[in-house]
Amino acid sequence: MGKKVGNTVKRFGARYGATLRKRLLDTEQQQKAIYECPKCGMMAVKRKFVGVWSCTKCGYTFTGGAYAPQALKK
Ligand SMILES: [Zn+2]
């Protein structure tokens, strides 16, 4: 029972296709990511809960996407 890397992938199991699994991973990374505050411009915006984002520097709280403050530019 060695500790394995890639537990995140493992957690989603094999019932998802590779594409969906990758999308879920991207989503999780977006949730953990820190974003730029639209008010003070600091990279300090974290997700508070689904759809709600808060800047840890200035306290600015705003609603946005469920997994990222705005739709990501591609
Ligand atoms: Zn701010």
PDB file of the backbone (N, CA, C, O) and the ligand in Angstrom, with CONECT records:
HET     ZN  A 101       1
ATOM      1  N   MET A   1       0.818  -1.199   0.000  1.00  0.00           N
ATOM      2  CA  MET A   1       0.000   0.000   0.000  1.00  0.00           C
ATOM      3  C   MET A   1       0.857   1.255   0.000  1.00  0.00           C
ATOM      4  O   MET A   1       0.778   2.101   0.891  1.00  0.00           O
ATOM      5  N   GLY A   2       1.670   1.336  -1.028  1.00  0.00           N
ATOM      6  CA  GLY A   2       2.545   2.504  -1.145  1.00  0.00           C
ATOM      7  C   GLY A   2       1.753   3.732  -1.521  1.00  0.00           C
ATOM      8  O   GLY A   2       0.701   3.646  -2.154  1.00  0.00           O
ATOM      9  N   LYS A   3       2.265   4.859  -1.128  1.00  0.00           N
ATOM     10  CA  LYS A   3       1.599   6.110  -1.493  1.00  0.00           C
ATOM     11  C   LYS A   3       1.899   6.406  -2.965  1.00  0.00           C
ATOM     12  O   LYS A   3       3.053   6.424  -3.395  1.00  0.00           O
ATOM     13  N   LYS A   4       0.851   6.629  -3.699  1.00  0.00           N
ATOM     14  CA  LYS A   4       1.049   6.838  -5.132  1.00  0.00           C
ATOM     15  C   LYS A   4       0.753   8.286  -5.512  1.00  0.00           C
ATOM     16  O   LYS A   4      -0.110   8.950  -4.938  1.00  0.00           O
ATOM     17  N   VAL A   5       1.498   8.733  -6.491  1.00  0.00           N
ATOM     18  CA  VAL A   5       1.166  10.036  -7.068  1.00  0.00           C
ATOM     19  C   VAL A   5      -0.039   9.850  -7.981  1.00  0.00           C
ATOM     20  O   VAL A   5      -0.329   8.738  -8.423  1.00  0.00           O
ATOM     21  N   GLY A   6      -0.719  10.920  -8.252  1.00  0.00           N
ATOM     22  CA  GLY A   6      -1.850  10.834  -9.164  1.00  0.00           C
ATOM     23  C   GLY A   6      -3.114  10.381  -8.468  1.00  0.00           C
ATOM     24  O   GLY A   6      -3.999   9.808  -9.104  1.00  0.00           O
ATOM     25  N   ASN A   7      -3.211  10.623  -7.204  1.00  0.00           N
ATOM     26  CA  ASN A   7      -4.425  10.249  -6.476  1.00  0.00           C
ATOM     27  C   ASN A   7      -5.650  10.989  -6.986  1.00  0.00           C
ATOM     28  O   ASN A   7      -6.770  10.481  -6.949  1.00  0.00           O
ATOM     29  N   THR A   8      -5.409  12.193  -7.458  1.00  0.00           N
ATOM     30  CA  THR A   8      -6.527  12.986  -7.971  1.00  0.00           C
ATOM     31  C   THR A   8      -7.163  12.261  -9.144  1.00  0.00           C
ATOM     32  O   THR A   8      -8.386  12.166  -9.245  1.00  0.00           O
ATOM     33  N   VAL A   9      -6.327  11.756 -10.017  1.00  0.00           N
ATOM     34  CA  VAL A   9      -6.824  11.022 -11.174  1.00  0.00           C
ATOM     35  C   VAL A   9      -7.545   9.774 -10.708  1.00  0.00           C
ATOM     36  O   VAL A   9      -8.616   9.437 -11.212  1.00  0.00           O
ATOM     37  N   LYS A  10      -6.966   9.112  -9.769  1.00  0.00           N
ATOM     38  CA  LYS A  10      -7.502   7.853  -9.300  1.00  0.00           C
ATOM     39  C   LYS A  10      -8.884   8.047  -8.676  1.00  0.00           C
ATOM     40  O   LYS A  10      -9.768   7.201  -8.809  1.00  0.00           O
ATOM     41  N   ARG A  11      -9.043   9.166  -8.002  1.00  0.00           N
ATOM     42  CA  ARG A  11     -10.283   9.434  -7.287  1.00  0.00           C
ATOM     43  C   ARG A  11     -11.491   9.475  -8.218  1.00  0.00           C
ATOM     44  O   ARG A  11     -12.597   9.092  -7.836  1.00  0.00           O
ATOM     45  N   PHE A  12     -11.262   9.943  -9.442  1.00  0.00           N
ATOM     46  CA  PHE A  12     -12.373  10.029 -10.374  1.00  0.00           C
ATOM     47  C   PHE A  12     -12.742   8.674 -10.962  1.00  0.00           C
ATOM     48  O   PHE A  12     -13.808   8.515 -11.556  1.00  0.00           O
ATOM     49  N   GLY A  13     -11.866   7.714 -10.795  1.00  0.00           N
ATOM     50  CA  GLY A  13     -12.170   6.374 -11.224  1.00  0.00           C
ATOM     51  C   GLY A  13     -12.131   6.183 -12.724  1.00  0.00           C
ATOM     52  O   GLY A  13     -11.862   7.116 -13.481  1.00  0.00           O
ATOM     53  N   ALA A  14     -12.402   4.972 -13.135  1.00  0.00           N
ATOM     54  CA  ALA A  14     -12.279   4.625 -14.548  1.00  0.00           C
ATOM     55  C   ALA A  14     -13.596   4.802 -15.283  1.00  0.00           C
ATOM     56  O   ALA A  14     -13.672   4.591 -16.494  1.00  0.00           O
ATOM     57  N   ARG A  15     -14.638   5.192 -14.548  1.00  0.00           N
ATOM     58  CA  ARG A  15     -15.933   5.288 -15.223  1.00  0.00           C
ATOM     59  C   ARG A  15     -16.037   6.537 -16.082  1.00  0.00           C
ATOM     60  O   ARG A  15     -17.000   6.685 -16.835  1.00  0.00           O
ATOM     61  N   TYR A  16     -15.080   7.427 -15.986  1.00  0.00           N
ATOM     62  CA  TYR A  16     -15.086   8.604 -16.842  1.00  0.00           C
ATOM     63  C   TYR A  16     -14.119   8.401 -17.987  1.00  0.00           C
ATOM     64  O   TYR A  16     -13.082   7.754 -17.837  1.00  0.00           O
ATOM     65  N   GLY A  17     -14.463   8.955 -19.122  1.00  0.00           N
ATOM     66  CA  GLY A  17     -13.549   8.925 -20.252  1.00  0.00           C
ATOM     67  C   GLY A  17     -12.357   9.817 -19.983  1.00  0.00           C
ATOM     68  O   GLY A  17     -12.386  10.650 -19.077  1.00  0.00           O
ATOM     69  N   ALA A  18     -11.333   9.647 -20.752  1.00  0.00           N
ATOM     70  CA  ALA A  18     -10.101  10.407 -20.539  1.00  0.00           C
ATOM     71  C   ALA A  18     -10.351  11.906 -20.676  1.00  0.00           C
ATOM     72  O   ALA A  18      -9.775  12.707 -19.940  1.00  0.00           O
ATOM     73  N   THR A  19     -11.195  12.273 -21.602  1.00  0.00           N
ATOM     74  CA  THR A  19     -11.447  13.704 -21.833  1.00  0.00           C
ATOM     75  C   THR A  19     -12.156  14.321 -20.639  1.00  0.00           C
ATOM     76  O   THR A  19     -11.781  15.389 -20.154  1.00  0.00           O
ATOM     77  N   LEU A  20     -13.181  13.631 -20.177  1.00  0.00           N
ATOM     78  CA  LEU A  20     -13.924  14.154 -19.045  1.00  0.00           C
ATOM     79  C   LEU A  20     -13.045  14.191 -17.800  1.00  0.00           C
ATOM     80  O   LEU A  20     -13.115  15.124 -17.001  1.00  0.00           O
ATOM     81  N   ARG A  21     -12.227  13.175 -17.651  1.00  0.00           N
ATOM     82  CA  ARG A  21     -11.348  13.129 -16.489  1.00  0.00           C
ATOM     83  C   ARG A  21     -10.389  14.311 -16.515  1.00  0.00           C
ATOM     84  O   ARG A  21     -10.105  14.926 -15.488  1.00  0.00           O
ATOM     85  N   LYS A  22      -9.898  14.612 -17.708  1.00  0.00           N
ATOM     86  CA  LYS A  22      -8.984  15.736 -17.837  1.00  0.00           C
ATOM     87  C   LYS A  22      -9.718  17.032 -17.497  1.00  0.00           C
ATOM     88  O   LYS A  22      -9.176  17.924 -16.843  1.00  0.00           O
ATOM     89  N   ARG A  23     -10.979  17.109 -17.965  1.00  0.00           N
ATOM     90  CA  ARG A  23     -11.755  18.315 -17.686  1.00  0.00           C
ATOM     91  C   ARG A  23     -11.978  18.473 -16.186  1.00  0.00           C
ATOM     92  O   ARG A  23     -11.928  19.585 -15.661  1.00  0.00           O
ATOM     93  N   LEU A  24     -12.220  17.377 -15.510  1.00  0.00           N
ATOM     94  CA  LEU A  24     -12.418  17.439 -14.071  1.00  0.00           C
ATOM     95  C   LEU A  24     -11.143  17.886 -13.379  1.00  0.00           C
ATOM     96  O   LEU A  24     -11.186  18.632 -12.401  1.00  0.00           O
ATOM     97  N   LEU A  25     -10.018  17.431 -13.887  1.00  0.00           N
ATOM     98  CA  LEU A  25      -8.747  17.853 -13.315  1.00  0.00           C
ATOM     99  C   LEU A  25      -8.538  19.341 -13.535  1.00  0.00           C
ATOM    100  O   LEU A  25      -8.099  20.055 -12.633  1.00  0.00           O
ATOM    101  N   ASP A  26      -8.851  19.805 -14.735  1.00  0.00           N
ATOM    102  CA  ASP A  26      -8.726  21.229 -15.032  1.00  0.00           C
ATOM    103  C   ASP A  26      -9.600  22.030 -14.087  1.00  0.00           C
ATOM    104  O   ASP A  26      -9.186  23.064 -13.561  1.00  0.00           O
ATOM    105  N   THR A  27     -10.811  21.542 -13.878  1.00  0.00           N
ATOM    106  CA  THR A  27     -11.743  22.217 -12.990  1.00  0.00           C
ATOM    107  C   THR A  27     -11.181  22.313 -11.587  1.00  0.00           C
ATOM    108  O   THR A  27     -11.273  23.351 -10.932  1.00  0.00           O
ATOM    109  N   GLU A  28     -10.602  21.219 -11.141  1.00  0.00           N
ATOM    110  CA  GLU A  28     -10.053  21.223  -9.796  1.00  0.00           C
ATOM    111  C   GLU A  28      -8.890  22.203  -9.689  1.00  0.00           C
ATOM    112  O   GLU A  28      -8.734  22.888  -8.678  1.00  0.00           O
ATOM    113  N   GLN A  29      -8.084  22.262 -10.731  1.00  0.00           N
ATOM    114  CA  GLN A  29      -6.967  23.198 -10.719  1.00  0.00           C
ATOM    115  C   GLN A  29      -7.473  24.631 -10.734  1.00  0.00           C
ATOM    116  O   GLN A  29      -6.882  25.509 -10.105  1.00  0.00           O
ATOM    117  N   GLN A  30      -8.560  24.870 -11.446  1.00  0.00           N
ATOM    118  CA  GLN A  30      -9.138  26.213 -11.473  1.00  0.00           C
ATOM    119  C   GLN A  30      -9.646  26.600 -10.093  1.00  0.00           C
ATOM    120  O   GLN A  30      -9.529  27.752  -9.676  1.00  0.00           O
ATOM    121  N   GLN A  31     -10.201  25.644  -9.402  1.00  0.00           N
ATOM    122  CA  GLN A  31     -10.727  25.926  -8.072  1.00  0.00           C
ATOM    123  C   GLN A  31      -9.610  26.277  -7.107  1.00  0.00           C
ATOM    124  O   GLN A  31      -9.792  27.094  -6.203  1.00  0.00           O
ATOM    125  N   LYS A  32      -8.463  25.662  -7.300  1.00  0.00           N
ATOM    126  CA  LYS A  32      -7.346  25.903  -6.389  1.00  0.00           C
ATOM    127  C   LYS A  32      -6.524  27.114  -6.791  1.00  0.00           C
ATOM    128  O   LYS A  32      -5.748  27.652  -6.001  1.00  0.00           O
ATOM    129  N   ALA A  33      -6.707  27.529  -8.023  1.00  0.00           N
ATOM    130  CA  ALA A  33      -5.883  28.607  -8.536  1.00  0.00           C
ATOM    131  C   ALA A  33      -6.231  29.938  -7.875  1.00  0.00           C
ATOM    132  O   ALA A  33      -7.322  30.124  -7.336  1.00  0.00           O
ATOM    133  N   ILE A  34      -5.277  30.848  -7.935  1.00  0.00           N
ATOM    134  CA  ILE A  34      -5.492  32.192  -7.419  1.00  0.00           C
ATOM    135  C   ILE A  34      -5.599  33.127  -8.619  1.00  0.00           C
ATOM    136  O   ILE A  34      -4.805  33.060  -9.557  1.00  0.00           O
ATOM    137  N   TYR A  35      -6.584  33.982  -8.564  1.00  0.00           N
ATOM    138  CA  TYR A  35      -6.854  34.842  -9.708  1.00  0.00           C
ATOM    139  C   TYR A  35      -6.634  36.307  -9.369  1.00  0.00           C
ATOM    140  O   TYR A  35      -6.540  36.699  -8.206  1.00  0.00           O
ATOM    141  N   GLU A  36      -6.556  37.090 -10.416  1.00  0.00           N
ATOM    142  CA  GLU A  36      -6.325  38.514 -10.245  1.00  0.00           C
ATOM    143  C   GLU A  36      -7.596  39.213  -9.791  1.00  0.00           C
ATOM    144  O   GLU A  36      -8.674  38.979 -10.339  1.00  0.00           O
ATOM    145  N   CYS A  37      -7.467  40.060  -8.803  1.00  0.00           N
ATOM    146  CA  CYS A  37      -8.608  40.805  -8.293  1.00  0.00           C
ATOM    147  C   CYS A  37      -8.982  41.910  -9.268  1.00  0.00           C
ATOM    148  O   CYS A  37      -8.120  42.691  -9.672  1.00  0.00           O
ATOM    149  N   PRO A  38     -10.254  41.991  -9.654  1.00  0.00           N
ATOM    150  CA  PRO A  38     -10.670  43.038 -10.584  1.00  0.00           C
ATOM    151  C   PRO A  38     -10.661  44.421  -9.947  1.00  0.00           C
ATOM    152  O   PRO A  38     -10.731  45.432 -10.645  1.00  0.00           O
ATOM    153  N   LYS A  39     -10.578  44.463  -8.641  1.00  0.00           N
ATOM    154  CA  LYS A  39     -10.625  45.751  -7.957  1.00  0.00           C
ATOM    155  C   LYS A  39      -9.227  46.282  -7.644  1.00  0.00           C
ATOM    156  O   LYS A  39      -8.896  47.413  -8.002  1.00  0.00           O
ATOM    157  N   CYS A  40      -8.410  45.472  -6.979  1.00  0.00           N
ATOM    158  CA  CYS A  40      -7.086  45.965  -6.584  1.00  0.00           C
ATOM    159  C   CYS A  40      -5.975  45.433  -7.484  1.00  0.00           C
ATOM    160  O   CYS A  40      -4.835  45.888  -7.400  1.00  0.00           O
ATOM    161  N   GLY A  41      -6.301  44.480  -8.334  1.00  0.00           N
ATOM    162  CA  GLY A  41      -5.319  43.995  -9.293  1.00  0.00           C
ATOM    163  C   GLY A  41      -4.314  43.004  -8.728  1.00  0.00           C
ATOM    164  O   GLY A  41      -3.423  42.556  -9.449  1.00  0.00           O
ATOM    165  N   MET A  42      -4.439  42.656  -7.463  1.00  0.00           N
ATOM    166  CA  MET A  42      -3.526  41.696  -6.853  1.00  0.00           C
ATOM    167  C   MET A  42      -3.927  40.274  -7.235  1.00  0.00           C
ATOM    168  O   MET A  42      -5.103  39.983  -7.457  1.00  0.00           O
ATOM    169  N   MET A  43      -2.942  39.407  -7.306  1.00  0.00           N
ATOM    170  CA  MET A  43      -3.247  37.996  -7.522  1.00  0.00           C
ATOM    171  C   MET A  43      -3.631  37.402  -6.175  1.00  0.00           C
ATOM    172  O   MET A  43      -2.822  36.753  -5.511  1.00  0.00           O
ATOM    173  N   ALA A  44      -4.858  37.630  -5.789  1.00  0.00           N
ATOM    174  CA  ALA A  44      -5.250  37.239  -4.436  1.00  0.00           C
ATOM    175  C   ALA A  44      -6.685  36.751  -4.357  1.00  0.00           C
ATOM    176  O   ALA A  44      -7.245  36.611  -3.270  1.00  0.00           O
ATOM    177  N   VAL A  45      -7.274  36.495  -5.510  1.00  0.00           N
ATOM    178  CA  VAL A  45      -8.670  36.077  -5.499  1.00  0.00           C
ATOM    179  C   VAL A  45      -8.767  34.562  -5.386  1.00  0.00           C
ATOM    180  O   VAL A  45      -8.204  33.819  -6.190  1.00  0.00           O
ATOM    181  N   LYS A  46      -9.480  34.138  -4.390  1.00  0.00           N
ATOM    182  CA  LYS A  46      -9.707  32.711  -4.180  1.00  0.00           C
ATOM    183  C   LYS A  46     -11.196  32.423  -4.163  1.00  0.00           C
ATOM    184  O   LYS A  46     -12.022  33.284  -3.862  1.00  0.00           O
ATOM    185  N   ARG A  47     -11.503  31.189  -4.494  1.00  0.00           N
ATOM    186  CA  ARG A  47     -12.914  30.814  -4.481  1.00  0.00           C
ATOM    187  C   ARG A  47     -13.384  30.637  -3.042  1.00  0.00           C
ATOM    188  O   ARG A  47     -12.786  29.890  -2.267  1.00  0.00           O
ATOM    189  N   LYS A  48     -14.447  31.323  -2.702  1.00  0.00           N
ATOM    190  CA  LYS A  48     -15.024  31.162  -1.359  1.00  0.00           C
ATOM    191  C   LYS A  48     -15.915  29.940  -1.332  1.00  0.00           C
ATOM    192  O   LYS A  48     -15.724  29.029  -0.527  1.00  0.00           O
ATOM    193  N   PHE A  49     -16.883  29.933  -2.215  1.00  0.00           N
ATOM    194  CA  PHE A  49     -17.667  28.754  -2.510  1.00  0.00           C
ATOM    195  C   PHE A  49     -18.164  28.850  -3.932  1.00  0.00           C
ATOM    196  O   PHE A  49     -17.815  29.786  -4.651  1.00  0.00           O
ATOM    197  N   VAL A  50     -18.962  27.908  -4.342  1.00  0.00           N
ATOM    198  CA  VAL A  50     -19.318  27.839  -5.754  1.00  0.00           C
ATOM    199  C   VAL A  50     -19.899  29.156  -6.243  1.00  0.00           C
ATOM    200  O   VAL A  50     -20.933  29.610  -5.754  1.00  0.00           O
ATOM    201  N   GLY A  51     -19.231  29.758  -7.204  1.00  0.00           N
ATOM    202  CA  GLY A  51     -19.740  30.976  -7.822  1.00  0.00           C
ATOM    203  C   GLY A  51     -19.401  32.251  -7.072  1.00  0.00           C
ATOM    204  O   GLY A  51     -19.715  33.343  -7.545  1.00  0.00           O
ATOM    205  N   VAL A  52     -18.779  32.138  -5.935  1.00  0.00           N
ATOM    206  CA  VAL A  52     -18.444  33.330  -5.163  1.00  0.00           C
ATOM    207  C   VAL A  52     -16.942  33.394  -4.942  1.00  0.00           C
ATOM    208  O   VAL A  52     -16.325  32.426  -4.498  1.00  0.00           O
ATOM    209  N   TRP A  53     -16.361  34.545  -5.255  1.00  0.00           N
ATOM    210  CA  TRP A  53     -14.922  34.731  -5.211  1.00  0.00           C
ATOM    211  C   TRP A  53     -14.590  35.888  -4.296  1.00  0.00           C
ATOM    212  O   TRP A  53     -15.343  36.859  -4.208  1.00  0.00           O
ATOM    213  N   SER A  54     -13.477  35.786  -3.625  1.00  0.00           N
ATOM    214  CA  SER A  54     -13.123  36.829  -2.682  1.00  0.00           C
ATOM    215  C   SER A  54     -11.638  37.139  -2.761  1.00  0.00           C
ATOM    216  O   SER A  54     -10.811  36.232  -2.863  1.00  0.00           O
ATOM    217  N   CYS A  55     -11.307  38.412  -2.713  1.00  0.00           N
ATOM    218  CA  CYS A  55      -9.913  38.841  -2.719  1.00  0.00           C
ATOM    219  C   CYS A  55      -9.412  38.868  -1.286  1.00  0.00           C
ATOM    220  O   CYS A  55     -10.023  39.480  -0.409  1.00  0.00           O
ATOM    221  N   THR A  56      -8.294  38.198  -1.062  1.00  0.00           N
ATOM    222  CA  THR A  56      -7.758  38.135   0.301  1.00  0.00           C
ATOM    223  C   THR A  56      -6.994  39.398   0.658  1.00  0.00           C
ATOM    224  O   THR A  56      -6.641  39.603   1.819  1.00  0.00           O
ATOM    225  N   LYS A  57      -6.737  40.244  -0.327  1.00  0.00           N
ATOM    226  CA  LYS A  57      -5.991  41.483  -0.058  1.00  0.00           C
ATOM    227  C   LYS A  57      -6.923  42.615   0.337  1.00  0.00           C
ATOM    228  O   LYS A  57      -6.735  43.260   1.368  1.00  0.00           O
ATOM    229  N   CYS A  58      -7.946  42.852  -0.506  1.00  0.00           N
ATOM    230  CA  CYS A  58      -8.817  43.999  -0.254  1.00  0.00           C
ATOM    231  C   CYS A  58     -10.207  43.585   0.239  1.00  0.00           C
ATOM    232  O   CYS A  58     -11.016  44.431   0.620  1.00  0.00           O
ATOM    233  N   GLY A  59     -10.470  42.300   0.226  1.00  0.00           N
ATOM    234  CA  GLY A  59     -11.745  41.834   0.743  1.00  0.00           C
ATOM    235  C   GLY A  59     -12.889  41.906  -0.246  1.00  0.00           C
ATOM    236  O   GLY A  59     -14.029  41.575   0.079  1.00  0.00           O
ATOM    237  N   TYR A  60     -12.581  42.336  -1.441  1.00  0.00           N
ATOM    238  CA  TYR A  60     -13.607  42.445  -2.474  1.00  0.00           C
ATOM    239  C   TYR A  60     -14.176  41.065  -2.789  1.00  0.00           C
ATOM    240  O   TYR A  60     -13.440  40.140  -3.133  1.00  0.00           O
ATOM    241  N   THR A  61     -15.485  40.943  -2.668  1.00  0.00           N
ATOM    242  CA  THR A  61     -16.149  39.669  -2.927  1.00  0.00           C
ATOM    243  C   THR A  61     -17.113  39.855  -4.084  1.00  0.00           C
ATOM    244  O   THR A  61     -17.851  40.839  -4.139  1.00  0.00           O
ATOM    245  N   PHE A  62     -17.103  38.929  -4.984  1.00  0.00           N
ATOM    246  CA  PHE A  62     -17.964  39.056  -6.152  1.00  0.00           C
ATOM    247  C   PHE A  62     -18.370  37.677  -6.635  1.00  0.00           C
ATOM    248  O   PHE A  62     -17.746  36.669  -6.303  1.00  0.00           O
ATOM    249  N   THR A  63     -19.421  37.657  -7.420  1.00  0.00           N
ATOM    250  CA  THR A  63     -19.848  36.392  -7.985  1.00  0.00           C
ATOM    251  C   THR A  63     -19.224  36.224  -9.366  1.00  0.00           C
ATOM    252  O   THR A  63     -18.905  37.195 -10.052  1.00  0.00           O
ATOM    253  N   GLY A  64     -19.063  34.990  -9.740  1.00  0.00           N
ATOM    254  CA  GLY A  64     -18.464  34.707 -11.028  1.00  0.00           C
ATOM    255  C   GLY A  64     -18.828  33.302 -11.433  1.00  0.00           C
ATOM    256  O   GLY A  64     -19.851  32.762 -11.012  1.00  0.00           O
ATOM    257  N   GLY A  65     -17.997  32.727 -12.238  1.00  0.00           N
ATOM    258  CA  GLY A  65     -18.239  31.355 -12.658  1.00  0.00           C
ATOM    259  C   GLY A  65     -18.088  30.408 -11.487  1.00  0.00           C
ATOM    260  O   GLY A  65     -17.507  30.752 -10.458  1.00  0.00           O
ATOM    261  N   ALA A  66     -18.610  29.230 -11.657  1.00  0.00           N
ATOM    262  CA  ALA A  66     -18.565  28.255 -10.579  1.00  0.00           C
ATOM    263  C   ALA A  66     -17.136  27.823 -10.278  1.00  0.00           C
ATOM    264  O   ALA A  66     -16.788  27.564  -9.126  1.00  0.00           O
ATOM    265  N   TYR A  67     -16.304  27.747 -11.325  1.00  0.00           N
ATOM    266  CA  TYR A  67     -14.968  27.197 -11.133  1.00  0.00           C
ATOM    267  C   TYR A  67     -13.856  28.159 -11.476  1.00  0.00           C
ATOM    268  O   TYR A  67     -12.681  27.855 -11.269  1.00  0.00           O
ATOM    269  N   ALA A  68     -14.215  29.319 -12.000  1.00  0.00           N
ATOM    270  CA  ALA A  68     -13.237  30.355 -12.275  1.00  0.00           C
ATOM    271  C   ALA A  68     -13.983  31.686 -12.224  1.00  0.00           C
ATOM    272  O   ALA A  68     -15.174  31.731 -12.530  1.00  0.00           O
ATOM    273  N   PRO A  69     -13.308  32.767 -11.846  1.00  0.00           N
ATOM    274  CA  PRO A  69     -14.004  34.049 -11.686  1.00  0.00           C
ATOM    275  C   PRO A  69     -14.739  34.478 -12.946  1.00  0.00           C
ATOM    276  O   PRO A  69     -15.874  34.952 -12.881  1.00  0.00           O
ATOM    277  N   GLN A  70     -14.100  34.314 -14.074  1.00  0.00           N
ATOM    278  CA  GLN A  70     -14.758  34.589 -15.343  1.00  0.00           C
ATOM    279  C   GLN A  70     -14.486  33.408 -16.264  1.00  0.00           C
ATOM    280  O   GLN A  70     -13.656  32.547 -15.971  1.00  0.00           O
ATOM    281  N   ALA A  71     -15.184  33.388 -17.356  1.00  0.00           N
ATOM    282  CA  ALA A  71     -14.884  32.373 -18.363  1.00  0.00           C
ATOM    283  C   ALA A  71     -13.434  32.546 -18.801  1.00  0.00           C
ATOM    284  O   ALA A  71     -12.993  33.648 -19.127  1.00  0.00           O
ATOM    285  N   LEU A  72     -12.722  31.458 -18.801  1.00  0.00           N
ATOM    286  CA  LEU A  72     -11.303  31.547 -19.152  1.00  0.00           C
ATOM    287  C   LEU A  72     -11.130  31.872 -20.630  1.00  0.00           C
ATOM    288  O   LEU A  72     -11.834  31.359 -21.499  1.00  0.00           O
ATOM    289  N   LYS A  73     -10.164  32.743 -20.870  1.00  0.00           N
ATOM    290  CA  LYS A  73      -9.869  33.061 -22.272  1.00  0.00           C
ATOM    291  C   LYS A  73      -9.080  31.923 -22.883  1.00  0.00           C
ATOM    292  O   LYS A  73      -8.126  31.414 -22.296  1.00  0.00           O
ATOM    293  N   LYS A  74      -9.490  31.545 -24.050  1.00  0.00           N
ATOM    294  CA  LYS A  74      -8.773  30.440 -24.683  1.00  0.00           C
ATOM    295  C   LYS A  74      -7.899  30.969 -25.808  1.00  0.00           C
ATOM    296  O   LYS A  74      -7.210  30.194 -26.471  1.00  0.00           O
TER     297      LYS A  74
HETATM  298 ZN    ZN A 101      -8.499  42.908  -4.252  1.00  0.00          ZN2+
END
